[in-house]
């Protein structure tokens, strides 16, 4: 994974953790181990997602988590 995708992934994890009021480790586990969202959505969709606002990204990720049945 290149550096910008790594930085964006960290940004997504931290932003979602802030919104959900849980720690970053918990969000990482949710996105990486409990679902495939990190590897099969955030990283592959980097080009489309990184140009969006923080609020949009967080709401989008919450929607994907709901679709996966983990929220």
N, C-alpha and C positions, 0 to 999 in steps of 0.2 A: 504494500500500500504506500502510495506516495505521501509526502509530508502534508500537503494541503488537505487531502482526504482524512488523514489522521487527525489533524487539527479540527476539521469540521466535525468529525465523529465525536471528539471530546467536547466541542461546543454543544452539540446536540444532547449529549449525555448530561452535561452540567445544566443546560437550560431546562431540560425535562425534570431533572432532580429538583431544581428550584421551584418549578411550577407544582410538582406533585408533593413537595415538602418531604422528600426522602433522600437518602445519601446517594452520591454518585455511584458507589459500588453496587447498590441495589438496582439502580437504573441500568448499569452495565449488564448485570446478571439478567435483568428482564429483556434487554434488547439483544443480548448475545446468546445466552444459554436457555432462557425460557421460551424465546421466539427466535426467528431468523431475521429479525428486522434490521439489525446492524449490517450483516453480511449480504442480505438479499434485498434491502431497500435503501438504507441510508447511503452506503458506499456506492452501489451502482447508480443511484439517482443523484449523486453529488452535483452534477452540472446543473440540473434543474432546481434542486433544493437550495444550494448555497447562495443563490441570488435572491431568495425570499427573506422576509423579515423574521426576526426571532419569534414573534408571536405566531406567525403563520406556520413556521416549522414545528413549534411545540404543539399547536392545535392539530396539525397534520399527523404528527407522531402519536398523539393521544387517540386520534381516530383509527389509525392503523392498529394500535394496541387493543382498542375495542373490537375491531374486526377480527383480531386473533383470539379474542375471548379472554384476555388477561386483565381487562379493566372493566 
